[in-house]
């Protein structure tokens, strides 16, 4: 079941109504049942896989905790942990990586001029399997470390593993945050529900107005072999906002839906395209995944505690793992490798960039100018209407953000391409065969967009950047709106609904477009 579908618009209010009407003891079971119904909307077999993964980690966590407290009876807590994690990740490997691994083996033998016939299995990738696998694995590791106690109530733990707002595309929640909230259901709160609805509306705007509109152009360009370098570069730029609004939109809708139910999910994005380095970017992009890798892979590998070389090796290993997590393909591996290389470069040049920033702050203003009023030109007041002051520090900050965004777009090119070979060809075209003349032939208007659609898309991106910039500076428009009068809040909701109805991109017959991250 998709968030942007008619089924969900019926499903969600029904669940909310039942949840708050039922006694508190029955609410967890109500949400659990709703979560499985939500997940079974794709395939009934998926629910069996989710249940199996839940049962393994639930039982393993109890055994691990018991073995830690009774060493004489169970002396192999680590073995129990490893076996249960292997079983859990074997499911992920089978559904997501088996065919890729077999084809890679066959390709390796072919390079040695050895013909090996390997089978290819007709496997359908379960929606969101990477997300709920990482969530239950993180819970199991937390129990083994002693950070939390194992959950005794199976139904509550099953709800933690399957909570429908964040089940198929995150955020990847931590047991310390979500399980505690599920233990004591919150009563209905009108202000919280209103905040959740506003949040959901913003997520729908990101998805249906920006991401789905951008997909029209992006999909056409990347499916057309006759595209030139400059066309691919522009499409990659648009794709950067498509994938951001698509994934960010899902996370925002999930957070809003959970908030209506009285549950707070972690923030998954924080103005990532204003990051000044790749390290800063990964603090702001897909925060739940980056912190998961930090806590369960980077730090156990040694983190930054064993010298710069080991730190950079660990960074590369984490980003390669992130690339593989995103997809079974060498272009995803290359995407992770490039992100790792850029982060290593950030680390090696960090002290140099910091010195430049300190010098820029000492120098102060580098450019100052004013826009004079017409009155001054006519001999009136000499007071300027607007005064702009750009410091060296802010200019250096802008340059770092622009450079980081360009690097991110280069990585997105490998992410979006259908294969590693295709991605390399695209890079070659951009660098050595851009064919700038093709921009003067209205090529954009041939790719499913008229001038109005294109202008609306670019205008939406500008609005998004303004909202994100305010957020980057600590100003959240939703919080400011909730402090205003109810009339203004109602007007904002009505305007958002009208924009969705008029400007939202709907599929033929109202078949909602899937979210990009469902494939992971």
N, C-alpha and C positions, 0 to 999 in steps of 0.2 A: 504494500500500500504506500503510495507516494504522498508526501505532504501537499503537493500542488495538484491534488486530484479531488473530484467531487466526493469520492468515497471517504476521504479523510475529513472533509468538511461536514460529513454526517457522523463519522466515527468519533471524532474528538469531542464535540459537545455532548454526545451520548455518554462517553466515558466520564467526562467531568461531572455530569449530572448524577450518574450512578455512584461515582466515587464519594461525593459529598453527602449523598442521601443515605448511603449505607452506614451501619455502625463502624466505629474505628477499627474494631478487630477484623472486620471483613474487607477493609479497604485494600490491604496489601494483596489479598487474593484476587480482588476485582482488577487491580492494576496488572497483576501477573497474567490473568486470563486475557485481558485486553492486549497485553504485549505479545502474547503468542498468536492471538487472532491477527494482530497487525503484521507480524512476521510471516504468518501462513498465507498472507495475501499474495505472496510471490510463489511459494511452492510449499506444499504440505510436508515434504521430506526435509525441508530446511529446519522445521521445528524439531524434528527428531535429532538432527545434528546439534542444534543449540542445546537441547536437553542433555544429550550425551556429554557434551563439553562441560555443561554445568554440573552434572552428576560426578564426573571424574574429579574436578577441582574441589567440589564440596567435600567429598569423602577424603580426598588427599589432604586437605587443610586440617580436618579433624585428626587424622593420623599423625600429621607433622606436629601439630600442637601437643598431642598426647606423648609423642616420642621425645619432645623437648622437656616435658615435665616429668617423665618416667624413663630415664635413660636405661634403667636396668631391664625394662620390658621391651622398649623400642630404641635401639641404639643407632638406627640408620635413618634419621630424619632427612639427611641430605639425599640418601638414596631414594626415599619416597618422593621427595621433591623432584628429583631428576626424572624418575620414571613417569610421574604424572605430567610433568611439563613435556616430556618426549611424546607421550600419548596425545596430549592436547595439540602440540605443534605438528604431529604427524597428520592429523586431520587437515590442518591448514596446508601442509605440503601436498597431500594427495589432491585436494581440490584445486589448488592454485598453481602448483609448481611441477607436478609430475610430468606432464607433457613437455614442458619447457626443459626439464632436466633430461628427459629421454632424447629430445631433439638435439640438445647440446652435446650429449655423448656421441650421437651419430655424426654430428658435424665434426667433432674432434677426431673421430676415427677416419672420416673422409679426408681430413688434412694429411693423414698418414697413408692415404691411398688404400684404406681398408674399408670395404663395403660392409656395413653392418645394418641389418634391418631391425628397426625398433618399432614396437607397436605404438599407436596413438589412440588414446582412450577418449571416448565421447563424454567429457565431464562438464557439467554445468556448474559454474562458480557460484556458490551460495552468496547472496547479497550480504555485505558487511561482515564476512567471516573474519577478516583481519582485525576488525575493531573489537568484536566481542571476544576473540581469542586473546588479544593483548589485555583486555580488561580482566578476564578471569585469571590469566597468568600473573598479572600484577598483584591481584588479591592473594594468590597462593604464595608468592614470594614475600609479601608483607607479613603473612602469618608465619612463615619460616623464619623471618628476621625477628619476629616478636614485636613488630610495630603495631599489630592489631591482634585481637583474639579471634579465633575462628567462629564464624556464624553458625549457631546451632539450629536455627530455624531454616529448614530447607526451602520453604516457600519464599521467605524473605530474601535468601541468597539467590534463588532462581529469579526473583524480580530484579535484584541488583545486576544479574548477568543479562537480563532481557528487557530492561526498562525501555519502552518503545520510543520515546522522543529521541534518545541518543543511540539506539541499538545498531542501526545500519551504517551510520557515518559519523559517529562520535558526537561530542567529544568523548575520548577514552577516559571514563571516570575512575577515580580512586576510591577504594573501599572506605577510606577514612572520611570521605566527604559524603558519598551517596548512601552507604549502608546505615550510617547514623541517622540520616533523615528518614529513611524508610522505616526505621524502628519506631519512630514516633510521628505518625502522620499529622500534618498541620491542619488546623481548621480552615474553613473557607474565609478568605480575606478579600474584600472587594477591591481595595487599593492594589493589592498584589496581583489579582486577576486582571485588572485594567492595565497594569504595567506589562504583564505577560502578553496581553493581546496586542498592545502597541509594539512590543518586541517582535512578535510573530509577523505583524504587518510589514515591518521594516525588512524582515527576512524574505517575505514574499516579493517585495519590491526589488530586492537585490537579485533574486532568482528569476522572476518572470519578466521583469522590465529590462534588466541589464544583461544578465547571463544568457538567457534564452535568445535575446535579440542579437547579442554578440555571436552566439553559436551559428547563426545563419551565415554570416560572413566567414567565420573561421573554418567551419566545416567545408564550405565550398572551396576555399583556397587550398586547404590541405588535401582535398580530394581531387584537385585538378593538377595533372602533371605538367601542364603548360605554363604554370605560374612562374613569374620572374623573381629575382632576389628581393627587389624592393616590395613586391606584393607579399612575399613570405614574411618579410620583416614587419610590415604593417599588420599582417594577420597575427603574428606572434605577439605584437604589442597589444592587440585587442584580446588575444587569448589570455594574456596575463590578467586582464580584468574579468574575462569570462570565468576562469577557474576560481578566481578570488570571490566573485559575487556568488558563484554556484556553491562553493564549499562554505563560505562565510554565511551565505543565506541559509543553508541547511542548519548550521550551528546556531544561528540566531533564532530560527523557528523552533528548534529543539529546546533552546534555553527558555523561550517564551512559553511553550507548551508545558514544560516542567514547572515553570513559575506559577502558572495558573493552578497547577496541582499542589502547590506549596513546596516545591523542591527547587533548590538552587544548583545549577550546573556550573562547572568552571568555565571561564572565558577562554575561547579557543583562538581568537584573533584580536590583535591590538594594533591597528594601523600599520601593517607590515611594509607597505610600499613607501613609508617615510623612514625606514631603517637606514642607518648610516654605515652599516657594514653587514656582511653575511651572518656574522655571529648575532648581531642585533636583529637581523631579519628572522632568524630561527628562534629568537626569544618572542617574536610577535606572530609568527605563522604556525598554524596547527600546533598550538602550545601544548595540548594534551599529549600529542605524539612525541614532540621534541623533549618534553620533560620525562616521558616514559623511557625513552632511550637514554636520557641522562641518568636517571635513577637506577635503571635495571641493566644497563650495558656499559655506558661511559664510565661511571664511577666504579663499578666492579672491575673494569679493566685497568683501573689505576687513575683515571681522570687526568688531572694536571699535577698529581703529586709526585711523579717520577721523572721530572725533567721535561724540557720542551719537546725533544724528539719523540718521547713516548706519548706526550700529550697530543701531538699532531698525528701520530699513528692511530691513536684511539679515536681522534676526530674523524679520520678517514674511514676507519672501520664502522663507526656509527653511521656515517652518511651513506656508505655502501649498503649497510643493512637497511637504512631508510629507503634507498632506491629499490632494493629487492622487495621490501614490504609493499611498495606502491604497485609493483607489477612484475609479471614473469616475462621479462624481455631485456635484451642488452641495452636498449635505449634508456630504460629505467635505471640500469646499473650505471650507465654513462651520466645520467642526470644526478645520481647520488655522488658519483666521482667528482663531477664538476663542482657541486656544492661543497664537497670536502676540500677540494683544491682552493676554492675561494676563501673558505674559512681558515685554512692554513696560511694563505697569503695575508689575511687580516691579522693573524697572530704574529707573523714575521714582521709586518709593517706597523704594528700597533704603537710602539714607542715613537716611531717617526711621525705618525699621524697625530699623536698626542702632542708632540713638540710643536708641530705646525699650528695646532689649535690654540696652544698656550700663547704662541707668538701673535696669532691673529687677535686674541683677546686683549693683549697688551697694546697692539697698534690702534685698536678702536675703530672709528668710522673710516670706511674707505670710499663711500659714495653718499652724497647727500644732495637732494634736489627737491624742488617744490613745484607744484602746479598752481600757477597764479590765477586769480579770478579775473573774469572779464572786467570787473570794476576797476582793478588796478590798471589794466591796459587802457581804460578810458580816463585814467587820472584819478580814480577813486582811492579806496583804502589800499594800503600796500601790504595788508595781511594775506598770506597765501591761504587757499582753502584746504589744501592737502600738503602734508610734508612727509617725505619718505626718507628713511635713514637705513642704509644697508651697511652692516659692519663686516669686517673681514671674517669674523667668527661665523656669522650667519651665512656668508657666501661660501666658506669652506664646508659648512654643514650641508648646504644645498648641493655642492659638487659631490660630496660623498654619497648623499642620497641618490643623486642622478646616476652616479657610477654603479652603485649597488643595484639600482633598478635595471640598468642595462645588463648587468651580469645575471640577474634573476631571469630576465627575458631570454637570454642565451640558454639558460638551463631549461626554461619552459619549452624552448624549441625542441630539445631532445625528449622532453616529457610528452609533447603533443604528437611528435612524428610517429609514424606507424612502425618504424624500425630504425636501428642504429645507422644503417647505410643511407636511408632516406634523410635522416637528420644531418649527417655529414654532408650530403649533397646540398641540402638547404643552406648550411653554413657557407659552403663554397660559393653558391649562387649569390648570397648576400655580400660576401667579401669581394668577389672577383667578377661577378656578372649581375650587378643590381638592375641594369636597364632602367634607369630613372625615367626614360622617355615614356614608359608605359603608364606612368601616373597621369599623363596628360590626355589619356584616352577614355576617361570616365569608366575605368575598369571596375571600380567599386559598385557602380550602378548596375553592372551585369551580374552581380553575385547575390541576387535575392534581395537587394536593398535599393529603394529609391532615395532621392535626396533627403526627403523628410525623415525617413527611418534612420539614415546615417547621421543626420544632424541630431536627432533625438538620442541616438546611442552615445555620441560624443558628448552631448550635453549632460546625459546621465552620469557619464564617467567623471565629468568635471564636478558635478554635485557630490558624487561619492567621495572624491578627493577632498572637497571642502569639509564634508562631515568627518572624514577620517583625520584631517589636519586638526580640526577642533578637538577631536578625541585625543590626538597625539599631544595636544597642549593641555589636556586635562578637562576639557569642556565636553560634556556628554549632552547632546541635544534632547534625548529622551528624558533624562533627569530634570533638565530645565523645563520641558513641557509639562511634566507631572507636577511641577510646582506652580503652574499657571491655573487659571480658572477652568472649571469643568466645561464651559462653553468652548474655549479654545481647544481643549483636548478632544471634545466631540467633533469639532470642525476638522482637526487633524486626522481623526479616524475616517471621517467621511471622505476627505480628499484622498487619503491613501487607498480606500476601497475603489473610488472612482478611477484613480490612476491605474490600478490593477485591472479594472474592468475594461478600460479604454485602451491603455498602452501595454498591458500585459500580453506576452506572446503565448497564444494557445495553440496546441496541436490540432490536427484535423480531427473533428468529432470530439474535441476536448480530451484528447489523449495527452496527458501531461508528460513533458519531457523529463527523463530521468536525471538525477543528480550525478555529476561526474564521478564522485568518490564512492558511489555504490559499487563500482567494479573492484574496489579494493577491500 
